[in-house]
Structure formats: C-alpha cells, structure tokens
Amino acid sequence: MTDMPIALSRQKLGVGEIFGDAFSILFGNFFRLILLSVVPMVALFALGLLLIVPIMVSGTQPDSVAVILALLAIVLVFIAASYVTTALVVRLAYDAKTGHQLRMGSYFLSALPVLLPLLLCAIITGIAIIVGFLFFIVPGLYLMALWICVIPVIVLEKAGIGSLSRSAQLTRGYRWPCVGALLLLFLCLLGFSIVFNILEELITALGGREIALLVSVFLNGLTIAFNGIFAALVYARLRDIKDGTSVEQLADVFA
C-alpha cells in the first residue's frame, strides 16, 4: 500500500511533447543541422573511401583479410560519424530549446575532447544491443532505452565511460516509457526513409548515381541529427524529473 502513492505521483516522460519539440528544432534549424550533420558524415565517408579504394583498385587480387579489415574500419568510421554528429546536435538542441544564441563553432570544438569515449561507448553499446536484438528484439529495445542518454551525458557531463552507468541511473523507472518513445522514433525514421528513398530514385534518374550517393549522405546525416535532438530532449526531461534541473538551468550550466 505504501508504494501506491509513489507510483501514482510519478511524473510522466511526456513523449508527445518531446517529439513536438524535436520536430520544431529540426525544421527551425534545418540548414544549421545540415552543416552539423553533413560535415562529419562527408569527412568520415571520404576517410572510409581512402581505406577501401586503394585495396580494390590495386593491380593484384585483393587479399581477403585486408578487405575484411578495411570494411571493419569503415564500420567504425561510420559509428564514429553517427556519434560525433549526435554529440554536435545535442548542444544545438539545448540552445534552440532555450532560445540561447546558436554558436556553430563551439559545437564542433565541444565534440573533439569527447571523441574517444564516444567511440568506446558506441562499440560497447552497439555490440550489446545487437546481441539483445538477437534474443527476440525486446532485450535489444530495453538496452537502447537503458543507454538512451549516453551521448548527452558524455557531451554535457563529461562522464566518459561512466556515461553508461549514468544513463542507467537516469532511465531507472522510465525504461519502458523510453522503449515506447523509441518505437515511435523508429516509425518517424521509417517515414523519413520512405521519403528519402523516393528522392534518391528521382535524383538518380535525373542526375546519376554519384549525385544520388552524395545526397544520400546528406539525408542520412539529417536522420542522425534528428536522433541527436531526440536523445537530448529525453535526457533533459529525465534530468528535470530525477534532479529537478530544468532545460534552462542545464543550458546555463553547460554554456
């Protein structure tokens, strides 16, 4: 009986408000988000090509081990690109939410010192979530909810590898609502994917495969940017619930 008032008084995550704010930030800062998301994506995409092209165009038969290692390196490059992009967008999302001045240069500078913990956490969470999805999907979703705040914690709290446990602390008691929010996020991303595929087909027909590939990099960057906005807003809401820290107070602390 003593647990009932606590359960009834628990604040809601507010998924609808989070998505409303996420779309508002996305469309209100569209061109800035293109810059933040596309720069690391294009740069690391070029790095990936530098890793694999010399092997594929060499005069000799490519060594299978070398090809596998190059492909693994490319996978790591794209993991880093997605995490760096998300890290950049986290800061923009806070400033946009609170009406603070947007400082594009500072967003890039803030991501550089946390690049290594971002990559380490990407590998750890990526492997665990993939394994979780192999066991009937639900464990994978639960792990995604468990670590939904990892990137904002890395960027804003500078917690390093401890961001894994910090995210677990923040999401405790709200993991299933976070799972529901993630399912809605997947539906949004599915809608994005359908529209993007139609655009890519049109661009391929009109401008060729190479231009369509470049456009695809831009569109994928925007998708990752939306993920970053979503993660930042979930983190802000959980900080408000757990620590009583509003988005405005967070923005001032991490300015």
C-alpha positions as CSV (number, residue, x, y, z in Angstrom):
1,M,0.0,0.0,0.0
2,T,2.8,2.4,0.8
3,D,4.1,2.1,-2.8
4,M,0.9,3.2,-4.4
5,P,1.1,7.0,-3.8
6,I,4.7,7.0,-5.2
7,A,3.6,5.1,-8.3
8,L,0.6,7.4,-8.8
9,S,2.7,10.6,-8.3
10,R,5.5,9.6,-10.7
11,Q,5.9,12.2,-13.4
12,K,5.2,11.2,-17.0
13,L,8.0,11.2,-19.5
14,G,5.9,13.4,-21.9
15,V,6.7,11.6,-25.1
16,G,4.3,13.8,-27.2
17,E,6.0,17.0,-26.0
18,I,9.4,15.6,-26.7
19,F,8.5,14.7,-30.3
20,G,6.8,18.1,-30.8
21,D,9.9,19.9,-29.6
22,A,12.2,17.6,-31.7
23,F,10.3,18.4,-34.9
24,S,10.2,22.1,-34.0
25,I,14.0,22.2,-33.5
26,L,14.6,20.1,-36.7
27,F,12.6,22.4,-39.0
28,G,13.5,25.6,-37.2
29,N,17.2,24.9,-37.6
30,F,17.2,22.9,-40.8
31,F,20.3,24.4,-42.5
32,R,22.3,24.6,-39.3
33,L,21.6,20.9,-38.7
34,I,22.7,20.1,-42.3
35,L,26.0,21.8,-41.6
36,L,26.5,20.0,-38.2
37,S,25.4,16.6,-39.5
38,V,26.9,16.6,-43.0
39,V,30.4,17.9,-42.2
40,P,31.4,14.8,-40.1
41,M,29.5,12.4,-42.3
42,V,31.2,13.6,-45.5
43,A,34.6,13.8,-43.9
44,L,34.4,10.3,-42.4
45,F,32.8,9.0,-45.6
46,A,35.8,10.2,-47.5
47,L,38.1,8.6,-45.0
48,G,36.2,5.3,-45.5
49,L,36.8,5.5,-49.2
50,L,40.5,6.2,-48.6
51,L,40.6,2.9,-46.6
52,I,38.9,0.7,-49.2
53,V,39.6,2.2,-52.6
54,P,43.4,1.5,-52.7
55,I,42.8,-2.1,-52.0
56,M,40.0,-2.5,-54.6
57,V,41.9,-0.7,-57.4
58,S,45.3,-2.3,-56.8
59,G,46.7,-4.4,-59.7
60,T,46.8,-7.6,-57.7
61,Q,44.0,-9.7,-56.4
62,P,42.8,-8.1,-53.1
63,D,43.8,-10.0,-50.0
64,S,40.6,-11.2,-48.2
65,V,42.0,-10.3,-44.8
66,A,42.9,-6.8,-45.9
67,V,39.4,-6.3,-47.4
68,I,37.7,-7.5,-44.2
69,L,39.9,-5.2,-42.0
70,A,39.2,-2.3,-44.3
71,L,35.4,-3.0,-44.1
72,L,35.6,-3.2,-40.3
73,A,37.5,0.1,-40.3
74,I,34.7,1.7,-42.4
75,V,32.1,0.4,-40.0
76,L,34.0,2.0,-37.1
77,V,34.3,5.2,-39.1
78,F,30.5,5.4,-39.6
79,I,29.9,4.6,-36.0
80,A,32.2,7.5,-35.1
81,A,30.4,9.7,-37.6
82,S,27.0,9.0,-36.1
83,Y,28.1,9.5,-32.6
84,V,30.0,12.7,-33.4
85,T,27.0,14.1,-35.3
86,T,24.8,13.3,-32.4
87,A,27.2,14.9,-30.0
88,L,27.2,18.1,-32.1
89,V,23.4,18.2,-32.3
90,V,23.0,17.7,-28.5
91,R,24.4,21.2,-27.8
92,L,22.4,22.8,-30.6
93,A,19.2,21.2,-29.3
94,Y,19.7,22.8,-25.8
95,D,20.4,26.2,-27.2
96,A,17.5,26.0,-29.6
97,K,15.1,24.8,-26.9
98,T,16.1,27.7,-24.5
99,G,16.4,30.4,-27.1
100,H,20.1,30.8,-26.5
101,Q,22.4,32.1,-29.2
102,L,23.5,29.3,-31.6
103,R,27.3,29.0,-31.7
104,M,28.2,26.7,-34.6
105,G,32.0,26.8,-34.0
106,S,31.7,25.9,-30.3
107,Y,29.6,22.8,-31.2
108,F,32.5,21.4,-33.2
109,L,35.0,22.3,-30.5
110,S,32.9,20.6,-27.8
111,A,32.9,17.3,-29.6
112,L,36.6,16.9,-30.1
113,P,37.6,16.2,-26.4
114,V,35.0,13.5,-26.0
115,L,35.6,11.7,-29.3
116,L,37.4,8.7,-27.7
117,P,34.7,8.0,-25.0
118,L,32.1,8.4,-27.8
119,L,33.7,5.8,-29.9
120,L,34.3,3.4,-26.9
121,C,30.7,3.7,-25.8
122,A,29.5,3.3,-29.4
123,I,31.3,-0.1,-29.6
124,I,30.2,-1.3,-26.2
125,T,26.5,-0.4,-26.6
126,G,26.4,-1.4,-30.3
127,I,27.6,-4.9,-29.6
128,A,25.3,-5.3,-26.6
129,I,22.3,-4.0,-28.4
130,I,22.9,-6.2,-31.5
131,V,23.2,-9.3,-29.2
132,G,20.0,-8.1,-27.4
133,F,18.1,-7.9,-30.7
134,L,19.1,-11.5,-31.5
135,F,17.1,-12.6,-28.4
136,F,13.6,-11.8,-29.7
137,I,14.1,-8.0,-30.2
138,V,12.7,-6.9,-26.8
139,P,16.1,-7.1,-24.9
140,G,17.7,-5.0,-27.6
141,L,15.0,-2.3,-27.2
142,Y,15.4,-2.4,-23.5
143,L,19.2,-1.9,-23.8
144,M,18.6,1.0,-26.2
145,A,16.3,2.6,-23.6
146,L,18.8,1.9,-20.8
147,W,21.5,3.8,-22.7
148,I,19.4,6.4,-24.4
149,C,21.1,9.2,-22.5
150,V,24.7,8.1,-23.1
151,I,25.7,10.6,-25.7
152,P,24.2,13.6,-23.9
153,V,25.9,12.5,-20.7
154,I,29.3,12.2,-22.5
155,V,28.9,15.6,-24.1
156,L,27.3,17.6,-21.3
157,E,28.6,15.9,-18.1
158,K,32.0,14.8,-19.4
159,A,31.4,11.4,-17.7
160,G,33.5,9.4,-20.1
161,I,32.9,5.6,-20.0
162,G,30.9,6.3,-16.8
163,S,28.1,7.6,-19.0
164,L,26.9,4.0,-19.4
165,S,26.1,3.8,-15.7
166,R,24.9,7.4,-15.5
167,S,22.4,6.8,-18.3
168,A,21.2,3.6,-16.5
169,Q,20.6,5.8,-13.4
170,L,18.7,8.4,-15.2
171,T,16.4,5.9,-17.0
172,R,15.7,3.8,-14.0
173,G,11.9,3.7,-13.6
174,Y,11.4,5.1,-17.1
175,R,12.8,2.4,-19.3
176,W,9.6,1.1,-20.7
177,P,8.3,4.6,-21.5
178,C,11.6,5.1,-23.2
179,V,11.0,1.9,-25.2
180,G,7.7,3.3,-26.3
181,A,9.3,6.5,-27.3
182,L,12.0,4.6,-29.3
183,L,9.3,2.7,-31.1
184,L,7.7,6.0,-32.1
185,L,11.1,7.2,-33.2
186,F,11.6,4.2,-35.4
187,L,8.2,4.9,-37.1
188,C,9.3,8.5,-37.7
189,L,12.6,7.3,-39.1
190,L,10.8,4.8,-41.3
191,G,8.7,7.7,-42.7
192,F,11.9,9.6,-43.3
193,S,13.4,6.6,-45.1
194,I,10.5,6.2,-47.4
195,V,10.6,9.9,-48.4
196,F,14.4,9.8,-48.8
197,N,14.3,6.7,-51.0
198,I,11.9,8.4,-53.3
199,L,14.1,11.4,-53.5
200,E,17.2,9.3,-54.2
201,E,15.4,7.5,-57.0
202,L,14.4,10.8,-58.6
203,I,17.9,12.2,-58.2
204,T,19.4,9.0,-59.7
205,A,17.2,9.3,-62.7
206,L,17.9,13.0,-63.2
207,G,21.5,13.4,-62.1
208,G,23.1,10.0,-61.9
209,R,24.2,7.6,-59.2
210,E,27.1,9.7,-58.0
211,I,25.0,12.7,-57.2
212,A,22.3,10.5,-55.6
213,L,25.1,8.9,-53.3
214,L,26.1,12.4,-52.2
215,V,22.5,13.4,-51.5
216,S,22.1,10.1,-49.5
217,V,25.0,11.1,-47.2
218,F,23.2,14.4,-46.5
219,L,19.9,12.7,-45.8
220,N,21.5,10.1,-43.5
221,G,23.1,13.0,-41.7
222,L,19.8,14.6,-41.1
223,T,18.4,11.3,-39.8
224,I,21.2,11.1,-37.3
225,A,20.6,14.7,-36.4
226,F,17.0,14.0,-35.5
227,N,18.2,11.1,-33.3
228,G,20.5,13.6,-31.5
229,I,17.7,16.1,-30.9
230,F,15.5,13.3,-29.6
231,A,18.3,12.0,-27.2
232,A,19.0,15.5,-25.9
233,L,15.3,16.2,-25.1
234,V,14.9,12.8,-23.4
235,Y,18.0,13.5,-21.3
236,A,16.7,16.9,-20.4
237,R,13.3,15.6,-19.4
238,L,14.9,12.9,-17.2
239,R,17.2,15.4,-15.6
240,D,14.2,17.5,-14.8
241,I,12.3,14.5,-13.3
242,K,15.2,13.0,-11.4
243,D,17.3,16.0,-10.4
244,G,14.8,18.9,-10.6
245,T,17.1,20.5,-13.2
246,S,15.2,22.4,-15.9
247,V,16.4,22.7,-19.5
248,E,17.2,26.4,-18.9
249,Q,19.3,25.5,-15.9
250,L,21.1,22.8,-17.9
251,A,21.8,25.2,-20.8
252,D,23.3,27.7,-18.4
253,V,25.5,25.1,-16.7
254,F,26.8,23.7,-19.9
255,A,27.2,27.0,-21.8
